[in-house]
Amino acid sequence: MSEPRTLSGFGEDRLVRRLLAELTPAVVMDKSLVADATDGDDCAVVRGALRGGKYLLLKSDCVIEGRHFLASTPAAQIGWKALARPLSDIAACAGRPLHALVTIALPADTPTARARGIYRGLGRCAAEFGVLVVGGETAQMDGPAMIAVSLTGEVSPKRCCLRSGGRAGDALFVTGVLGGSLASGHHLEFRPRLTEARWLAKHFAVHAMMDLSDGLGADLPRLALASGVGFRVDRERLPRAGSVSEDQAICDGEDYELLFAVSPDEAPALLAGWTVHFPDVALTQIGQLTAPGAGAELPRGYEHFS
């Protein structure tokens, strides 16, 4: 396949692989790496960096005005989302967040009260989920506002969840409901599933897990590809938000729910335990992983540079 002359048409996953190819092998690969961007996981996972044998989790993310929020979006909601997005990736690995670095770039005519409001939202999210904001950077820019967060976390090797462990026959589950996030405002006020993910990894053998940020139609194929399997989805069982359609539940994105795979033998105990511990959060079995090449296609979710 020939390489596009511009980023348009590349696709996010292909672009990441192409850019990483420009780095020397010593930069990309190291014996301390358990997983990195070439594996497509939610976080980079590093062994040997923390006391007690725990893995170090590394994640960076950003929100951009006009793409992830609007000029009219309340400042505190922007700050909350900026930190909650990478927290959702820490959750996907069943990790516990540690430290954050925050970089904010704003036009010079931004009201001071708005900048302070963004940080109040960041601070509220940090306090809620036990994150220590330890530094970062501020910069002036002429274009739309941008807030980038780099986050560290930790996880026990025995409980670390990646996308790559799924097995044919596994039951597929999602938390919460899907679709309509932008219309309802859920994408600005969602709660990353940190507590739920750690409970899952503690009590069950989670073979593969990720968070749903680009929509089930984009993210489930990524999990299946990383695990070397296919998938089947029972569309009529999808937990839909309000009156959204099946296609919206698959494609809308910005749900920030967990998608994970476990042995079908564990499904009854999982559902029973979940109801007791998280009565206010839905858990739905939506299908299963299959042999490679089996299963069915889904409408695609969101993808940068598509």
Sequence and secondary structure as in RCSB ss.txt:
>XXXX:A:sequence
MSEPRTLSGFGEDRLVRRLLAELTPAVVMDKSLVADATDGDDCAVVRGALRGGKYLLLKSDCVIEGRHFLASTPA
AQIGWKALARPLSDIAACAGRPLHALVTIALPADTPTARARGIYRGLGRCAAEFGVLVVGGETAQMDGPAMIAVS
LTGEVSPKRCCLRSGGRAGDALFVTGVLGGSLASGHHLEFRPRLTEARWLAKHFAVHAMMDLSDGLGADLPRLAL
ASGVGFRVDRERLPRAGSVSEDQAICDGEDYELLFAVSPDEAPALLAGWTVHFPDVALTQIGQLTAPGAGAELPR
GYEHFS
>XXXX:A:secstr
    SSSTTT HHHHHHHHHTTS HHHH  TTEEE GGGT SSEEESSSSGGG EEEEEEEEEEBTTTB TTS H
HHHHHHHHHHHHHHHHHTT EEEEEEEEEEE TTS HHHHHHHHHHHHHHHHHHT EEEEEEEEE SSS EEEEE
EEEEE TTT   STT  TT EEEEES BS HHHHTHHHH    HHHHHHHHHHS   EEEEESS HHHHHHHHHH
HHT EEEE GGG  BSTT  HHHHHH     EEEEEE GGGHHHHHHHHHHH TTS EEEEEEEESTT B     
   TT 
